[in-house]
């Protein structure tokens, strides 16, 4: 598609790129080595207004469009700090759009505004030890006690889980799809969190296992209507998959750039390895793949801007395609680097580890294929279900 970025987006890119060069890149290797997710980056991102670029001005945002969020996401991908990038966009584009869409004015002032300012860190609590892609399998329960909810259960693989000041928590309040969303303050008595260690990648992301034992949540912290949480999530998850597509695209582009540069510097058999046809053609195919990823991801963003979450088919296709193909590009970049590609100093090993999660997080590739197959084969039944969700969501 034609270049969707305006002069305003370009100025944002320049500003954020300078921020990254000063505040993030000099410390990237140290954070990666120590498995550190630096809280102060959230504060500085908020101070500069980088969290709120696509949020309305009345809640503390900049009032720009979704392409502004794409601009930030693409620059984050180029840091090769996949873990930190995931923590930052998990803070911004998982829980906060829900509060913006269905939160009360009081909830927006208490939670959304300080989160956009970087004063509070947010998380979205969906996945459980025995319920991942199957949201209907959630068992963490919120019992209605009259003047409050009593929450018991556990969550797993929650990004920002041990750092978060509040969590948009998905709880069961009835049978079937009767789920509800609660804004849960992490200083609530009975709550505890343990950091998940020994991950393959995303070392600069905070990942937590959460425990809730007789936690009292005020009724004022119910987000949206009781029992409609499943339908809210069906709409909100599309934005997360969009950002994942963008991050995957630019991670692949970064790896391609590294491969091209290395092919001009490395010599074998008396000439640059970039002069060998087999590698030139490999890089040509990598470039084609990157452009295909970008085209797919950009089309999904454009469609989302036009029709919202009803772009579910294109978004699911984009998420499935980009997450798998970006991984192949990074794989080929490692191969071009030979032994150095297998070494941490060139950053490609880190990029592969981090990007590997994209085929799992925000819905596995297999789940994307199931959604797509329902849209193209059982389209009437699935669209009725989705339109019901749209009718329940704001």
N, C-alpha and C positions, 0 to 999 in steps of 0.2 A: 504494500500500500504506500501511498505518498507519505512523505515525512510528516508525522503528526505534531512535531515539536515546534513551538513558537519561540520568539525572542525571549519571552518571559521564562519559558522552560530552559532555554540555553543559559540565561543568567543564573537561574537556580542551580543548574548543573555546575557552572563555574564556581559558585559559592560553596556548594557541598563538596566538590572535588578538593577545594582548598582546605576545607574543614577536615576531610579524610587524610590529606597529606600531612597535616599538622597534628591532629589528635589521635589518629589510628595507625597509619602505616609504620611510624617509627617503633611502635610497641607490638606489632602484630606477631612476630616470632616469639617474643617473650610470653604473650598471652597464650599462644598456641602451646608452647612448651609447658607452661604451668597450669593449663586447662582453666584459664581465668576468663570470666565474663565480667568486665569492668562496669560497675554501677555508675561511675561518674560519666561514662559516655552517654547514658540515658539522660542525665541531667544536662549535659552540654548540648545534646541533640535538641532537647526541649527548649533550652534557652535561645537557640538559634532559629526555632520555629520549624525544624525539619520534620518533626512528627506530624504536624498539623497541616501540611501543604494542601491536602485534598479535603480537609474538613471545613465546615462552614465557619465564617468569622464569628458568628454569635456564640460559638462554643470554644473560641480561642484558636481556631484554625486560620489558614490564609485564604480560603475560599477558591483555591485553584481547582483544576479538574483532575481526573484520574491519571492523566499523562504526567502530571507533576509527581505522583507517587511512583510511576514507572521510571521517571528520571532518577529519583532517589534510589530505587531498587537496583537499577542498572549500575550505578556507581558503587553501591555496596558490594555487588557481585565482583567488581573489579578489585576489591581489597583482598580477595582470596582469604577472607575470614568468614567462611560459610556459617560457622556456629554463631558468631556475634551478629552477623547479618540476619540470621533466622530469629535470634532473640529480639532484635530490634523490630523486625516486621511482625513477629508474633505478638509483641506488645501493641503495635499500632493497628494492624489489619485483621486481628482475630477477635479480641473482645471489644475494642472501641467502636467499630461500626455498629455493633449491636446496641450499645448504649446510646449512640447518636441517633439510631433509627427508632428505638422503642422506649428509651429511658425517659423518666420524668424530668422536668426542669431541675428539681432538687438533685436527682442522681447525676445529671450532667455537670452541675456545678461542683458536686462533692467528689466525683470520680473522673469524668471525662476531661474536664478542663485541666486539673492538675496532672493527669496522665499525658496530655498533649504538651504540657509545660515541662515534662520530665521530672516532676516532683513526686510522682507515684508511678510504680511499675505495675503493669497489668499482665494477667495471664488468662487463658481460656481453658477451663477444666472439663474435658470431655472423656478422653480415653481412660479406661480402667484396666486392671490386671487381666480381666477376662472379657473385655468389651472394647474393641478397637474400631474397625470400620463399621461394625454392627452396632450403631448407636442404640438400636432397640434393645440391646443386651445390657444396658446400663442398670446397675442395681443400687448405686449410692442414693439413699432415700432422704427426702425432706418431708418430715411428718408435720402436718398442720396442727399446731398446738393452740390455736386461737389468736394469741397476740404475737406469735413468732413461729418460725419453722425450726424443727429439731433435725439436724443433719448428721447422718452416720454413713460411713463408707470409706472408699479409697479411690484414688486416681493414680494413673501411671503415665510416664513419658510426657509430663507436662512441662512445656517450655516456659522458662522463668519461674518454675514451680517453687523454688526455695528463696527467690529474690522478691517475688511479687508482694506488693502492698495490698492488692485485692485481686480476686479471681472471679470471672464470670463463670459460675459453676452450674453444670448441667446435672440436674437431680431428677429422680423418679418421684412423681407425685400421684401416680395412678397406673393402671395396667396399660399394656400396649405402648402406644406412642404418647402417652400422657407424661410428658417431661416438662419441667419448669426450670427457668433460669433464675439464679440468685446471684446478687453481687455480694461476694463473701470477703469480709475483711480478715486478713491473715493473722491479726492479733487477737482473734476470737479464741476464748478458752476452749480447749479440747482439740485444737488444730495442731498438727505437726507435719514437718516436711523433711525428707531425706534426699540428698543429691544423688542422682543416678551416675555411677562411675563406669569405667571400662567400656565406653562406647567406641565403636569403630571410628567414628569421626565426629564432627561438630563439637570439637573440644572446647571452643570458646563460647559455647551456649550452655546456659544453666538448664538442666533437665531434672525434674523432681518427681518423687513418689510422695503422694499426699495422703494424710490420714485425718479422718473426721470422726470424733467421738463425742456424741451428745453436744454438738455445737449449736448454739442458739443464734438464729439469724432473724433480725427484725423483719416484720412484714413490709416495711418501707423499702427493703432491699430486693423485693420481688421485681424482676425485670420483665416488663410486658405482662401478659395475662398468664395466670396459672394454667398449666397443662398444655400450653401452646409452644413450649420450648423447641420441640422437634421441628416444627414448621419454621420457626425463626432461624434455626440452624441450617435448614435446607437452603435458605436464601443467603445467609452470611458466608457459608463455606465457599461459595463461588468466588468471592473476592480473594480469599486465601489462595485458591488454586490459580487465579490469575497472576498474583504476585510470584508464586512459585514458578510459573512458566517464564516470567520475565527474568527471574534470578537464574534459572537454568540456562536460558538463552545466552545471557551475558557471561556466565561462568564458562560456557563453551567458547564464546568469542575470545575471552581472556586466554584460554588454553591454546586456541588456534594462533593467537598473536605470539605466544611464547614459542610455539613450534616453528613458526616462520622465522622468528629471530634466531633461534638456535640453528636452523638449517643453513643460515648465512654465515654463522660463526664457526661451526664444527666442520672439520675437514677429514676426509677418509679417502684412501687410495689417490691422494694427490689433488683432490678438489673438494669444494664445498659439497656437503651432502645434499643441499638443495638443488644441485645440478643433476642429481640422479632422477631419472624419469619416474621410477617407482614411488619415490617420496614426493615429488612434485604432484603426481596424480593423487596421492593420498591426501595431500593438503588441499588440492582442488576439491576433492569430495568432502573434506571437512568444512571448507568454506561454503559449499552448496548446502550442507546440513545446517550450518549456523544460520544461513539466510532463510532456509525453510522454517527453522524454529522461530526466528524473528517474525516472519510473515504470519505464522500461525498464532503466535502470542499476541501480536499487534491486532490481528483481526478479532481475536477473542476480547481484547480490551475495548476495541471500537464497538463491538456488538453489545458488550456489557454496558457501555455508556449509553447506547441507544435504547436497549430494551431491558436492562437490569438483569437479575438472575435468570430470566427466561432464556438467556443465552447459554443455558446449562449444557447443551449438546456440544457447541463449539468450545466452550471452556473445558469440558471433560476431555474432548479430543486433544486440545492444546496441551493440557496437563499431562496426558498419557504420552503424547508424541515427544514433547520437549524433554521430559524427565528421562526418557529412555535414550533419545538421540544425543542429548548433551553428554551423557555418560560415555557414549561411544566416541565422541570427539575428544574428550579428555583422555580416554584410553589410547587413542591413536597418537595424541600428543606425547604421552608417556613413551610409547613405542619409538617415536622419532628421536626422543632424547636418549634412547638406549639405557645404559646403566644409570646415567644421571637422572633419568625420569623416575627411577625407583628410589632415588635419594631425596631426603627432605629438603635439601638446600634449594632446589628449583621450584618447590611449591606445588608441583603437579600431583604428587602423592596425596598431599592435603586436599587439593581440589577434588580428586577422585573420591576420597573418603567422604568428604562433605556432600558432594553431589549425589552420592549413592543413596542418601536418605530421601531424595526427591521422588524416587519411585515408590516410596512407602508412605511418607508423611502426606497429610491432607487428603488421604484416600489413595490406596495402592493402585498401581497400574491395572491390576485385575478388577478392582472395583470400578475404575473408570471405564473399562471395557464392558462391564455389566450394565452400567448406566447408559452407555452409548448404544449397546445392543437393544436395551429396552426402548430407547428413543426411536431407533430405526426399524425395529421389528414389532414391538408392542406399543407403538407410539400413542395410540388413543388412551390406553389404560394408564400409561406412565404420565402422560400429559395431564390427565384428569387429576392424578395424585399431586402433581406439581402445582397445578392451578389451584387446588384446594389449599396447598401450602401458601401460595401467593395470596389467597384470600384471607388467610389468618395472619399474615405478616404485614407490617407497616412498611 
